[in-house]
Amino acid sequence: MGRGGSAADAGEGVMATDFFWSYTDEPHASRRKEILARYPQIRQLFGPDPLAFLKISAVVLLQLWTAIYLHNASWVKILTVAYFFGSFLNHNLFLAIHELSHNLAFSIPSHNRWLGIFANLPIGVPMSITFQKYHLEHHRYQGVDGMDMDIPSRVEALAVTNAITKSIWVIFQLFFYALRPVFLKPKPPGLWEFTNLIIQLSLDASLAYFWGWKSLAYLILATFVGGGMHPMAGHFISEHYVFNPDQETYSYYGPLNLMTWSVGYHNEHHDFPRIPGSRLYKLKEIAPEYYDNLKSYKSWSQVIFMYTMDHTIGPFSRMKRKASKGTETIKKEE
């Protein structure tokens, strides 16, 4: 693998002007095959989490109750509760939707979509169905130029070049995350997207009509601050931003996994996306030799700090690979 642009400059402590480029396939498919050959019992970990529905329902109801409770609160109180409480709930639901995109609550895909629309309600903005489309491509085409919308655009990377612009980018990263596919790889909406939209707008309108705009504003604020300069949002950076040129996916083994569907076990998740977050730790216990030697993190807050303050790290710090002939055909058909 190598780095385009100013690779020599990067070695001198200057931010590079191109992505890392890999000339091999992503590492997870081959590692999955090797692990399964050695530990076939891992297949027993596959399948839905039977408690997913109950966990999601509890968080949705608690967050909606909180929004109603705050309908007459001051803006200072709303913002405070949004950052220190509601942000954790809404980010939990965002990662529940991530779990549901892999059909890890029910064996029937449509049931997962309906539960995803339900989990979407306190987030305030319809995103569950659209997220699934792009996220599954992130797994299937990890790092592939023009296919993996998890990777920042070149425009973002050229604009975000110092601690100040990186801080602004982190604060607003949810907007970049959501809008990037719309500009770079738009997909026509279908019936499920319209269903997601109608149900979400109905909830938003009902909340504003019966309880006032402050209740709705609380939900939107909780989503926004929880996806920015916030400990929970550190996973956006920790998962695939390259701090070590020899590794493109990183796990986090810290306490916030308890609130994030164990998304921190990210190497494990990409190796085995059919294992729910609640069982990923068992995968690591069964096959520790495949994960213990990989670089990992224990603090998402530290990852945000390192990303912001390290002048050699930025949006260009992602691994890319050229599309294969088969992938090129898919891109043309789209």
N, C-alpha and C positions, 0 to 999 in steps of 0.2 A: 504494500500500500504506500501511497505517497501523498504529497500535498502540492497543489498547484499554486500559482501566484508566487508570493514572496515566502517560499519555504525557508530560504536562507535567513530572511529577516526574522521569521518566527523563531529560529534558533537563537537569534540575538536578543530575544525578548520583545519583539514587536509583533503586534497582531497581524496575522496573515491576511491575504486578500483573496483567498479561495478556500474551498472546502477540502477536507481530507478526501482522497479518492482511493477506493479499494478496487482491486482487480480480481477479487475472489467473491464467491457467493457469501451471503450473510451467514453467520456462524451457527445459527440455532437449529436449522434442519438437520445438519450433519451431526451435531451434538445430541439432538433428540434421538436419532437413529442409533447412535452408539450407546447411549444410556439405556434405551429400551432393550438392546441386545444383551446388555449385562444385567439389567434389573427389570425383567418383564413384569414383575409384580407392581410396578409403577402404574400400569394400566388400571389397577384397582382404585387409583385416586381420581380417575376421570369421572366426569358427570356432575350434575347440578348440586348446588348447596341447598339442602332441604330447609334451612333456616333463612334463606335469602328474602323470601316474601315477608316474613315477620320482622326482620331487621329493617328492611326498607320501609315498611308500613309505620313502624315506630318512629323513625326519623322524620318521615313526611308529616305525620300527625303532630309531632312535637314542634316542628318548624312552623307549620301553619297556625298552631295555637299561639306560638310566640309572636307571630306577625299580628294576629288579632289582638293579643294582649297589649301590644305596643301602639295601638291605633291612635291613642291620645298622648303618647310620650313626646318629650322634647327631641329635637333633632340630635342633640348631643348624646342623649341616652340611646336613641336608635342607632347612631353610628357606633357607639361604644359596644352595644350588645351585638351589632352586626359583625364587628371585627373579632371580638373575644369569645363569641358563642355561636352566632348564626353562621359565620364563615365555615366553622368546622362541620356543621350539619350539612350545609349545601355542598361543600367539597366532598363530604362522604357520599352524598347522593350522586354527584358527578361521577365518582368512581364506582358507585353501584351501577350506573348506566354503562360504564366501561365493562363491568362484570357481565351485565346483561347482553352486551353486544356479542359476547362469546357464548350466549345461550346457557348460562351457568346458574339459572334459577329454576328453569323448567326444561324438560326434554323437547317440548314443542316450541319451535322458534317464535310463532305468533304470540304465545303466552309471555315470552320474554319481552317482546315489543310492547305489549300492553302494559306490563309492569314497568318498563322503561318510561313510557308516557306518564304513568302515575308518579314514578320517582322524579320526573322532570318538573312536576308542579311547583314545588317551592323554589326552584331555580329561577323561575319567572320568565325565561326566554326559551322557546321551543328549540331543542337541539338533539334530543335522544335518537331519533331515527336517522337524521343526517350524520350524526357522529358515528353510528355503526357502519355506515357505508365507507367512510374514509378510514376509520380505524382498522377495519379488516384488511384494507389495502396496505396500511402501514405494516401489518404483520406479513402479508403475502409478498410485498415488494419493499422490504426494509432497506432504506437508503437509496432506492432506485430513483435516479434523476427524472423528475416530472411525474412520478407516481406516488411517492411517499410525501404526503402533505404535512407530516409532522416536522419536516425540515424547514427552517426559515427560508424565505425567498432571498434572492441575491440583493434585491432592493433593501430589505431589512438589514442584511449583513453589511452592506456598504454604508448604511445610515447610522448603525449602532456600533460605535468605534471607541468609546471611552466610558468611564465610570458613570458619568451623568446620563448619557444616552442609554447605557445598559440599564440603569436604575429605572428610567422612564419606560423602557421596553419591558422590564419585569413587571412593573405596576400594571401595564396595559396588555400583558401577554395573552390574556384571554381573548381580547379583541383580535390580535394577530392570529391566534390559534383558530378562531371562528371564521374570520374573513379571508384568510389566506387561500383556502380551497375555492372560495367563491370567485376569486380573481384568477387563480392559476389552473384550476381543474374543475370548473362548474359541472354539476350533474343536474339533470332535469328532475324536479320534485315529482313524487308519485303520490298515490292514495295515502300511504302511511305518513308521509310528511304533512299532507294537508290535515289528516286526522290529529297528528301531534300539534299542529298550529291551532286548529279550532278549539281543541280541548284546553290548551294552554291559555289562549286568549280569553276563553270563557271563564277560567279560574281567575285570571288577572282582573277582568272586568267585574266579576262578582265581588272580589275582595275590595276593589276600589269603590264600588257602589255601596256595599253594605257596611264597610268598616273604614273607608277613607283611603286616600292616596299614601298615607304614611305606612300603612300595613304593606302595601305593594312595594313601596320604596325600600322598606326594610329587607324584603326578599332580594331585590335587585342589588342592593348594597352588599348584602351577605355574599352573594355570588361574586360580585366584582372584587371586593377586598380579599376574599378567600382564594382568588385566583391570581393575586398579584404579589406584593411584598409581604408574604405570609408563610409561616412554616409549612403548612400543608402543600403550598404551591411549589415547594422545592423539588417535588418529584418531576415536574415538567422539565427541569434542567438536569437533574441527576440521572435520568433514565438513559439518555443517549448523547449528551454533550461530551465531547472527547477531551478529557483531561489527560489521558494517556493514549498516545497514538496506536498502541497495540490492542486497544479494546474499544468496542463501540456500544456496548450495553453494560449498564452498571446496576447493581442491586443496592438497596438500603436496608439495613438491619437495625432498626430503631423502634422506639415505642409507638410512633405514629402509625405503624402498620396496623395497630389495633383499631384505628379509626378510618382506615383507608382501604379496606378489603385486601390488605397485604400487597398492595400494588408495588411496594418497595422491593419485593422479591421479583425483580424485573427480568433478570436473566432466566430465572426459573419460569416466569410467566411466558416469555417468548419461546423458551424451549418447549413448554407444554401448555399452550393456551386453553386446552380442554380440562385443566385442573383448576378448580375454583380457588380463590385466594385463601380461603380458610384451610386448605390442605397443602399449600405450597411449601410450608415449613417441613412437612413430612417428606416431600421430594428431596429437599436439601439434606435431611437426616439419612435418607436411603442412599443418596449418591453424593456425599460431601466432597469427594475428591474432584468433582467437576466444578465446584463452586467456591470452595475455601481458598483457592489460590487466585481467584479473580479479585480485582480491586473493587471495593465496595465502600459505602458510606454509613455513618451512624447518626448523622445530623443533616436534615434538609436545610435548616437555617444556615449551617456552615457552607453548604453547597451554593446557596444564593449569594452569600458573602464572597466566596471565592470567585464565582462567576462575575460578580460586579466589580471587584477590586483587582483581579488579575488582568493586567493589560494585554496579555497574550491570548486570552480567552474571549470569545464573542460568538455571535450567530454563525460565523464560518466554522466554528468548532463542532462540526458534524461530519459523519462519514457518509460519503455518497459512492454510488457505483453506476456505471452505464447500464442502460436497459438491454436485456437480451433480445434476440430476434423475436421470441414469443411475446415478450412484453411490448415490444415496438408494435406488433400487430394489434394487440389489445388497445394501445393508445390511439392508433389510427381508427379503429372501429368506434371508439368513443367520440 
